[in-house]
């Protein structure tokens, strides 16, 4: 099974997660057979290791990583 992790920096602002989670939902809709999760470098949970571990426990054998970089301006 394919696992897709949408990886982003993280923020203390809970609203900051909304666009990251939206991207993950869009990927999940486009490939219902894939397991999709968000992961964060810091300030949010889960971190990359936790997200990957949960996916492996759910049967994921291949991974794709989508790095989402957002900036103001």
C-alpha positions, 0 to 999 in steps of 0.5 A: 500500500502507498502512503503519502505524507504531506510534510510542512514546517509547523506553527503554534497557530492552529489555523495554520494547519488548515491548508496543509490538511486541505492538501492532504484531503485533496490527495486522499480524494484523488487516490482513495487506495493511498493512506494519507497523513500530515507531518510537521518539522516542529511545533505541531504533531505528528512529527515525520517519524510518528506519521511514518510509524503509524502508516507502517503499522497500518500496512503501508509498504511504499512512501511518497513525500510531498513537502509543502512550503508556504511563505508570506508575501 
